[in-house]
């Protein structure tokens, strides 16, 4: 009886090996015939249900190797044997889920676009590679085409202030023709050879290092567009514009791959760049890559791993990477870098010497000439030649910084703009006096002898080490060394004790001229290992100390 607990025994007829769909159609016919005759009982539906369950189980776990075996209705543990293929009895949705899809082709990365070029010209150059002559150097022409003055009023004072601004740079720099040709030849020959290399450029601030490199890159881009040299990609990394030295990896990889590296760590970018330059996935047609590392002094770390990797990649045979390193000190490799880093740097070094008075005068005259050309020769002069000469002589005697002489001349023109007269030497003297009486200069002039000596010692350590953070013990040692060189007959000659030097340091820290490392972790360090950093502009401090101390201080600070 129904519900009595007895198991219904149903005989399952043997079937030959066939599709499950035919069996399903047969069962559907039985159900339809039972419903039409009205004789279908609960027993029939129970048998049909058991038959469907057994049929489904057989389609999933059954073995099709022998079609004559009968399916037992005794409950058993399902077999763990995996299917070799999708079952035909599955619904279309399940069949799609279990079917292996055709693998997609990997998408192409968006690599940074190289300079425009002609593929036909490249093939022609490749055929004649053995007959290519020495890399041709074209003479640069002073060009202010990038400085469009048409949007300004036809006012000689207003346009003079515009071209004398530090941010207004011509395509080519006067008085740097020799350095321009050397940099262009070094980088151009590496591009022609299809090999990697490093070019180290050094010089004090304001000597046109970065501007010359920008002019070289513009010239090479024009040559690549005319199929006169091989195409390349260009990436610029500035040590002052990144939060930490390892971030240079992210900047370079983002420019080369076109990917958003916001969530990538510097280690992941380093691994990707190493694969990239080791001969893995390269850019379109494996074009060369030119990287400008500006302010290299800021990328120096205690382990020196960042600059080592950037200098090591060009040595790989398949890298085709050209690194242009720009630093403010000529002997940075010898003073800071280890032997393994110097060996990767190579011997290609170009030094930019400070500008002389005649060169600074020529730079200012070249910029003002563009104003004359746009307004005519009969337009009034905004700045006289004597004023330019005076400003050039003053700056060349201190630092030879072109940016400073441009700033002095621009302020002189700005001073006389309201009166619409020509700026004369007295106006330049007044500008220099105001600049020298800045709050920083006024503070430094009021400092004691040992305070000025400690600032000079810190500047010397910064130049020697190539980093901004200096250990307190090194400053103390340099202070005692300068006691044998800098004191004048009217200055004290007794060497201070460590306790007295600590008092001098506390005075400079209290006035915020210096910053010293502080915190719970610092208390566990030795006192001489605490880091000290200059909180004032280095060039301004150097200038004022040279003026106050005299020739002896000037010679020591400039070495």
Buried (B, 14 or more C-beta within 10 A) or exposed (E): EEEEEEEEEBEBEEBEEEEBEEBBEEEEEBEEEBEEEEEBEEEBEEBBEBBEEBBBBBBEBBEEEEEEEEBEBEEEEEEEEEEEEBEEBBEEEEEEEEEEEEEEEEEEEEBBEBBEBBEEBBEEBEEEEEEEEEBEEEEBEBEBEEBEBEEBEEBBBBBBBBBBBEEBBBBBBBBBBEBBBBBBBBBBBBBBBBBBBBBBBBBBBBBBBBBBBBBBBBBBBBBBBEBBBBBBBBBBBBBEEBEEBBBBBBBBBBBBBEBEBEEBEBEBBBBBBBEBBEEEEBBEEEBBBBBBBBBBBBBBEEEBBBBBBBBBBBBBEBBBBBBBBBBBBBEBBEEBBEEEBBEBBBEBBBEBEBBBBEBBBBBBBBBBEBBBEBBEEEBEBBBBEEBBBBBBBBBBEBBBBBBBBBBBBBBBBBBBBEEEBBBBBEBBBBBBEEBBEEEBBEBBBEBEBBBBBBBBBBBBBBBBBBBBEBBBBBBBBBBBEBBEEBBEEEEEEEEBEEEEBBEBBEBBBEEEBBBBBEEEEEEEBEEEEBBBBBEBEBBBBBBBBBBEBEEEBBEBBBE
